[in-house]
């Protein structure tokens, strides 16, 4: 992902204060920004078709517990938006389709 409008250095990670949680949070923070950029680039590459979380998880090989927080961060930053479209997941559930937000000049 390129452009000054996107920064991924403030990725949120969980740390409850335990030694194992701190270690996990350090590892997660290192990969969070990379995964966030990969998710954005994937959704962007899909254009108007967009992507569900399930489609992104499969395409990028990212587990749901890592994918969903990064997609949520992108939505909170208004980098992506949900559409009215829904598509079935691998398990047959209905899933929201996300697209890259239009940038106003």
Protein Blocks (a to p, Z undefined) as FASTA:
>chain_A
ZZjkbccklcccddehiaklmmmmmmmmmmmmmmmmmmmmmmmmnmmnopcfklmmmmno
pafklmmmmmmmmmmnomaccdfbdcddfkopacdddddddddZZ
